[in-house]
């Protein structure tokens, strides 16, 4: 009787061992690829590669005022904004039914004053910055209402930067850093110097850097910071990035304002430029030098002619340009 019990225990133990081996063998086979190679269980990577940058990842903010709704904005809506409709938001100071019909929710009417003062300009920049943070997009680009934005060139430039780095890119309006007095405790001040990208040519900031700027730039903080150093909005952006965060402006010659001689930009270089402008500089009309298709009388800014050069499939462009 004892021998039978012992034999049953041995057989039961052997059966259990074979069963465990079978389960382990099955798990092993399931972990093999069709080619018989061991597959390591996939884990979430520590730093996943960011997807390729697309235009829909970019938030483009256009700053304007009531006085320029007709003379400037309608030109932009007919040209480059027609190619970036979903990415472009216009920030103004007054309601406008005509613009509202064309832009819908992309027209942002702020409570900022309709004047060209430091507080009014900083008020709009604060609204732009907060709207960008709320959007969740990857890049913030600010331009003025006298800028032409070249979408393919903009995308190419921003895609060239590593998402792992803080990026602030634009064109300085000065050939030297600007100086400012920074108030300190006990009625003391210190002199600081920093580079900034002029808002008149446009500039871009990636989200990684923008989030770090939030303590000085989000909500009411931007206007407070601007008032602290008594400088306008574009200078305030440079101050926050360079003096508060230790970052640096990456200067780019692909951005242009009306405060430079635009005729120096060659016709063969126009496709490469990120922004262009028009206006009066040193008492003379300052526009890019571009032959046709529209005469200067019909297209004094040259933006329509430029748009047809870049996008000849535009319906209102002369057929000769489309060939």
Number of C-alpha atoms within 10 A of each C-alpha: 6 7 8 9 10 11 12 12 12 12 12 12 12 12 12 12 11 12 12 12 12 12 11 12 12 11 11 12 14 13 15 13 10 9 6 10 10 13 11 8 6 6 6 6 7 6 7 7 9 9 7 7 16 12 18 15 16 26 26 26 27 26 23 22 22 14 13 13 17 11 11 17 22 16 19 19 17 15 21 22 22 12 16 19 15 15 16 23 24 22 23 25 21 17 13 13 9 12 17 14 10 13 17 12 11 17 19 23 18 16 13 19 16 16 13 11 12 15 20 19 22 27 23 28 28 20 23 25 23 17 17 22 18 8 13 12 15 19 23 23 23 23 24 21 22 26 25 30 26 22 18 14 17 20 17 15 16 20 14 9 12 10 17 10 10 19 23 24 22 27 23 25 19 11 7 11 13 16 13 18 15 17 13 9 6 6 6 9 12 9 9 15 16 20 25 30 25 23 26 25 29 29 27 21 21 21 20 15 17 22 12 15 18 16 15 20 25 20 15 14 14 27 25 16 21 25 16 14 17 17 18 20 26 20 21 24 27 23 29 23 25 19 16 13 12 10 17 18 21 15 16 16 12 20 27 28 25 20 17 18 17 20 12 10 17 11 13 8 9 20 13 14 21 26 25 25 26 23 18 13 14 9 7 8 15 21 24 22 15 20 12 16 18 18 12 14 8 10 15 16 21 23 25 23 25 27 19 22 19 17 16 18 15 18 10 10 18 16 13 8 16 13 7
